Amino acid sequence: MDHYQRLQVTRDADPEVIEKAYRALSLKHHPDRASSREQARATRQMQRINEAYRVLRDPALRRAYNRTLPPARQESAWDQFMSKGLVGIFLDRVMPGR
């Protein structure tokens, strides 16, 4: 899983979006909020989230990291249709950024 997937953001996400995703995931996976038997898993998850955030919040580290990734795959029209449907595609075009 790459850092973008770990934070559940796209490669072109703005720093504000990355920070917001990090904060939400931190609240969800913080070891202090986990039960005693889940703390080890939560600690590992939180370490991965922290590392992803550390890399993606720093512009230089993010550029270096992006160079290690394969080129982003463009979503085909069929992929868009299967994931969003006609209504979703229409709304994306009519109301971008909704």
N, CA and C atoms as a LAMMPS dump frame, in Angstrom:
ITEM: TIMESTEP
0
ITEM: NUMBER OF ATOMS
294
ITEM: BOX BOUNDS ff ff ff
-5.0000000000000000e+02 5.0000000000000000e+02
-5.0000000000000000e+02 5.0000000000000000e+02
-5.0000000000000000e+02 5.0000000000000000e+02
ITEM: ATOMS id mol type element x y z
1 1 1 N 0.861 -1.18 0
2 1 2 C 0 0 0
3 1 3 C 0.9 1.234 0
4 2 1 N 0.619 2.166 -0.902
5 2 2 C 1.453 3.367 -0.936
6 2 3 C 0.93 4.424 0.039
7 3 1 N 1.691 5.495 0.191
8 3 2 C 1.338 6.53 1.17
9 3 3 C -0.002 7.194 0.855
10 4 1 N -0.295 7.378 -0.419
11 4 2 C -1.574 8.001 -0.784
12 4 3 C -2.738 7.095 -0.409
13 5 1 N -2.606 5.815 -0.686
14 5 2 C -3.652 4.875 -0.304
15 5 3 C -3.787 4.813 1.212
16 6 1 N -2.664 4.836 1.899
17 6 2 C -2.682 4.756 3.363
18 6 3 C -3.491 5.92 3.949
19 7 1 N -3.327 7.132 3.366
20 7 2 C -4.069 8.292 3.87
21 7 3 C -5.415 8.475 3.153
22 8 1 N -5.693 7.611 2.197
23 8 2 C -6.96 7.643 1.459
24 8 3 C -7.161 8.966 0.727
25 9 1 N -6.101 9.417 0.045
26 9 2 C -6.16 10.635 -0.762
27 9 3 C -5.61 10.325 -2.147
28 10 1 N -5.873 11.227 -3.09
29 10 2 C -5.348 11.069 -4.441
30 10 3 C -3.949 11.673 -4.533
31 11 1 N -3.255 11.336 -5.594
32 11 2 C -1.888 11.855 -5.779
33 11 3 C -1.851 13.368 -5.935
34 12 1 N -2.914 13.949 -6.416
35 12 2 C -2.924 15.395 -6.613
36 12 3 C -3.594 16.143 -5.455
37 13 1 N -3.74 15.486 -4.33
38 13 2 C -4.396 16.1 -3.168
39 13 3 C -3.596 17.293 -2.652
40 14 1 N -4.307 18.348 -2.297
41 14 2 C -3.682 19.535 -1.709
42 14 3 C -3.194 19.219 -0.296
43 15 1 N -2.23 19.991 0.2
44 15 2 C -1.738 19.773 1.57
45 15 3 C -2.853 19.809 2.618
46 16 1 N -3.852 20.652 2.415
47 16 2 C -4.951 20.736 3.37
48 16 3 C -5.75 19.436 3.412
49 17 1 N -5.95 18.827 2.252
50 17 2 C -6.686 17.563 2.169
51 17 3 C -5.888 16.46 2.847
52 18 1 N -4.587 16.456 2.631
53 18 2 C -3.72 15.449 3.252
54 18 3 C -3.757 15.595 4.766
55 19 1 N -3.679 16.829 5.243
56 19 2 C -3.712 17.042 6.693
57 19 3 C -5.053 16.614 7.288
58 20 1 N -6.133 16.939 6.608
59 20 2 C -7.459 16.569 7.096
60 20 3 C -7.613 15.044 7.149
61 21 1 N -7.126 14.361 6.122
62 21 2 C -7.188 12.903 6.096
63 21 3 C -6.338 12.315 7.219
64 22 1 N -5.164 12.886 7.428
65 22 2 C -4.281 12.412 8.502
66 22 3 C -4.956 12.557 9.863
67 23 1 N -5.546 13.701 10.108
68 23 2 C -6.197 13.923 11.403
69 23 3 C -7.35 12.94 11.63
70 24 1 N -8.138 12.72 10.596
71 24 2 C -9.269 11.793 10.727
72 24 3 C -8.786 10.368 10.994
73 25 1 N -7.761 9.941 10.252
74 25 2 C -7.243 8.594 10.454
75 25 3 C -6.534 8.454 11.797
76 26 1 N -5.893 9.521 12.241
77 26 2 C -5.23 9.495 13.551
78 26 3 C -6.241 9.29 14.668
79 27 1 N -7.355 9.982 14.569
80 27 2 C -8.399 9.812 15.579
81 27 3 C -8.967 8.394 15.552
82 28 1 N -9.129 7.876 14.365
83 28 2 C -9.734 6.552 14.217
84 28 3 C -8.807 5.435 14.699
85 29 1 N -7.499 5.558 14.42
86 29 2 C -6.575 4.451 14.666
87 29 3 C -5.613 4.682 15.826
88 30 1 N -5.764 5.744 16.574
89 30 2 C -4.8 6.026 17.645
90 30 3 C -4.832 4.898 18.683
91 31 1 N -3.649 4.43 19.101
92 31 2 C -3.585 3.324 20.067
93 31 3 C -4.288 3.609 21.393
94 32 1 N -4.322 4.852 21.812
95 32 2 C -4.995 5.185 23.073
96 32 3 C -6.495 4.938 23.005
97 33 1 N -7.032 4.887 21.81
98 33 2 C -8.472 4.667 21.65
99 33 3 C -8.808 3.201 21.417
100 34 1 N -7.777 2.368 21.29
101 34 2 C -7.989 0.949 21.015
102 34 3 C -8.098 0.161 22.316
103 35 1 N -8.768 -0.961 22.229
104 35 2 C -8.849 -1.847 23.395
105 35 3 C -7.46 -2.431 23.66
106 36 1 N -7.272 -2.985 24.824
107 36 2 C -5.951 -3.496 25.2
108 36 3 C -5.47 -4.594 24.25
109 37 1 N -6.361 -5.414 23.753
110 37 2 C -5.93 -6.487 22.849
111 37 3 C -5.708 -5.99 21.41
112 38 1 N -6.185 -4.813 21.104
113 38 2 C -6.01 -4.237 19.767
114 38 3 C -4.896 -3.191 19.714
115 39 1 N -4.247 -2.906 20.819
116 39 2 C -3.263 -1.831 20.852
117 39 3 C -2.05 -2.09 19.97
118 40 1 N -1.574 -3.307 19.884
119 40 2 C -0.412 -3.601 19.037
120 40 3 C -0.733 -3.325 17.572
121 41 1 N -1.915 -3.767 17.129
122 41 2 C -2.327 -3.515 15.751
123 41 3 C -2.496 -2.025 15.499
124 42 1 N -3.116 -1.334 16.441
125 42 2 C -3.342 0.101 16.301
126 42 3 C -2.017 0.86 16.275
127 43 1 N -1.061 0.417 17.054
128 43 2 C 0.258 1.065 17.066
129 43 3 C 0.935 0.923 15.71
130 44 1 N 0.906 -0.276 15.141
131 44 2 C 1.504 -0.483 13.81
132 44 3 C 0.792 0.372 12.757
133 45 1 N -0.527 0.388 12.819
134 45 2 C -1.303 1.182 11.861
135 45 3 C -0.963 2.664 11.998
136 46 1 N -0.864 3.141 13.222
137 46 2 C -0.562 4.552 13.463
138 46 3 C 0.842 4.899 12.977
139 47 1 N 1.799 3.986 13.13
140 47 2 C 3.154 4.223 12.635
141 47 3 C 3.146 4.376 11.122
142 48 1 N 2.363 3.552 10.436
143 48 2 C 2.265 3.652 8.967
144 48 3 C 1.602 4.967 8.556
145 49 1 N 0.572 5.357 9.263
146 49 2 C -0.118 6.618 8.965
147 49 3 C 0.828 7.794 9.196
148 50 1 N 1.572 7.773 10.289
149 50 2 C 2.524 8.848 10.588
150 50 3 C 3.606 8.949 9.521
151 51 1 N 4.112 7.814 9.068
152 51 2 C 5.157 7.828 8.034
153 51 3 C 4.615 8.388 6.726
154 52 1 N 3.42 7.968 6.351
155 52 2 C 2.809 8.489 5.126
156 52 3 C 2.629 10.001 5.22
157 53 1 N 2.153 10.473 6.342
158 53 2 C 1.949 11.908 6.526
159 53 3 C 3.275 12.662 6.518
160 54 1 N 4.297 12.099 7.165
161 54 2 C 5.613 12.744 7.202
162 54 3 C 6.146 12.97 5.789
163 55 1 N 5.978 11.987 4.925
164 55 2 C 6.483 12.091 3.552
165 55 3 C 5.619 13.032 2.721
166 56 1 N 4.304 12.905 2.81
167 56 2 C 3.425 13.669 1.923
168 56 3 C 3.264 15.131 2.326
169 57 1 N 3.541 15.469 3.571
170 57 2 C 3.385 16.872 3.974
171 57 3 C 4.604 17.715 3.597
172 58 1 N 5.747 17.094 3.377
173 58 2 C 6.976 17.798 3.016
174 58 3 C 7.108 17.816 1.492
175 59 1 N 7.082 18.991 0.861
176 59 2 C 7.097 19.05 -0.611
177 59 3 C 8.288 18.325 -1.246
178 60 1 N 9.465 18.453 -0.678
179 60 2 C 10.644 17.798 -1.257
180 60 3 C 10.55 16.28 -1.118
181 61 1 N 10.153 15.807 0.057
182 61 2 C 10.009 14.366 0.251
183 61 3 C 8.894 13.806 -0.636
184 62 1 N 7.833 14.581 -0.786
185 62 2 C 6.712 14.133 -1.624
186 62 3 C 7.136 14.007 -3.08
187 63 1 N 7.894 14.979 -3.598
188 63 2 C 8.381 14.897 -4.982
189 63 3 C 9.277 13.679 -5.158
190 64 1 N 10.185 13.458 -4.212
191 64 2 C 11.077 12.299 -4.288
192 64 3 C 10.271 10.997 -4.243
193 65 1 N 9.286 10.938 -3.379
194 65 2 C 8.445 9.747 -3.269
195 65 3 C 7.659 9.521 -4.559
196 66 1 N 7.108 10.586 -5.126
197 66 2 C 6.329 10.46 -6.358
198 66 3 C 7.168 9.892 -7.5
199 67 1 N 8.469 10.206 -7.51
200 67 2 C 9.341 9.675 -8.557
201 67 3 C 9.511 8.161 -8.442
202 68 1 N 9.261 7.591 -7.27
203 68 2 C 9.396 6.144 -7.086
204 68 3 C 8.129 5.389 -7.496
205 69 1 N 7.038 6.104 -7.71
206 69 2 C 5.76 5.47 -8.035
207 69 3 C 5.627 5.265 -9.537
208 70 1 N 4.892 4.247 -9.946
209 70 2 C 4.596 4.109 -11.385
210 70 3 C 3.687 5.255 -11.812
211 71 1 N 3.678 5.579 -13.097
212 71 2 C 2.796 6.655 -13.562
213 71 3 C 1.347 6.378 -13.175
214 72 1 N 0.642 7.448 -12.857
215 72 2 C -0.767 7.304 -12.479
216 72 3 C -1.559 6.79 -13.679
217 73 1 N -2.401 5.826 -13.411
218 73 2 C -3.233 5.264 -14.469
219 73 3 C -4.441 6.167 -14.679
220 74 1 N -4.653 6.537 -15.916
221 74 2 C -5.822 7.345 -16.227
222 74 3 C -7.06 6.452 -16.207
223 75 1 N -8.094 6.942 -15.568
224 75 2 C -9.328 6.173 -15.49
225 75 3 C -10.04 6.23 -16.839
226 76 1 N -10.347 5.07 -17.379
227 76 2 C -11.029 5.01 -18.668
228 76 3 C -12.499 5.399 -18.494
229 77 1 N -13.146 5.648 -19.619
230 77 2 C -14.567 5.982 -19.589
231 77 3 C -15.366 4.825 -18.98
232 78 1 N -14.961 3.596 -19.29
233 78 2 C -15.657 2.437 -18.726
234 78 3 C -15.479 2.385 -17.205
235 79 1 N -14.25 2.649 -16.722
236 79 2 C -14 2.661 -15.278
237 79 3 C -14.851 3.721 -14.598
238 80 1 N -14.938 4.894 -15.223
239 80 2 C -15.757 5.962 -14.649
240 80 3 C -17.211 5.54 -14.57
241 81 1 N -17.699 4.948 -15.647
242 81 2 C -19.094 4.522 -15.674
243 81 3 C -19.359 3.48 -14.596
244 82 1 N -18.446 2.518 -14.454
245 82 2 C -18.65 1.442 -13.484
246 82 3 C -18.562 1.961 -12.045
247 83 1 N -17.74 2.976 -11.798
248 83 2 C -17.595 3.457 -10.426
249 83 3 C -18.599 4.556 -10.067
250 84 1 N -18.988 5.365 -11.048
251 84 2 C -19.845 6.513 -10.744
252 84 3 C -21.235 6.416 -11.351
253 85 1 N -21.362 5.724 -12.449
254 85 2 C -22.631 5.692 -13.154
255 85 3 C -22.819 6.964 -13.964
256 86 1 N -23.845 6.983 -14.766
257 86 2 C -24.097 8.139 -15.631
258 86 3 C -24.394 9.401 -14.836
259 87 1 N -25.144 9.264 -13.769
260 87 2 C -25.501 10.431 -12.961
261 87 3 C -24.244 11.028 -12.327
262 88 1 N -23.375 10.188 -11.795
263 88 2 C -22.146 10.672 -11.182
264 88 3 C -21.251 11.381 -12.177
265 89 1 N -21.107 10.825 -13.382
266 89 2 C -20.29 11.458 -14.422
267 89 3 C -20.89 12.797 -14.801
268 90 1 N -22.206 12.847 -14.977
269 90 2 C -22.881 14.095 -15.316
270 90 3 C -22.658 15.147 -14.233
271 91 1 N -22.841 14.77 -12.967
272 91 2 C -22.666 15.725 -11.88
273 91 3 C -21.227 16.199 -11.771
274 92 1 N -20.251 15.335 -12.045
275 92 2 C -18.842 15.761 -12.038
276 92 3 C -18.581 16.824 -13.089
277 93 1 N -19.231 16.7 -14.217
278 93 2 C -19.008 17.666 -15.298
279 93 3 C -19.77 18.977 -15.055
280 94 1 N -20.966 18.866 -14.5
281 94 2 C -21.804 20.034 -14.256
282 94 3 C -21.349 20.781 -12.992
283 95 1 N -20.987 20.031 -11.963
284 95 2 C -20.61 20.625 -10.677
285 95 3 C -19.248 20.087 -10.234
286 96 1 N -18.163 20.482 -10.911
287 96 2 C -16.852 19.957 -10.525
288 96 3 C -16.507 20.356 -9.084
289 97 1 N -15.86 19.438 -8.372
290 97 2 C -15.459 19.719 -7
291 97 3 C -16.567 19.656 -5.997
292 98 1 N -17.698 19.079 -6.358
293 98 2 C -18.844 19.031 -5.433
294 98 3 C -18.568 18.225 -4.237
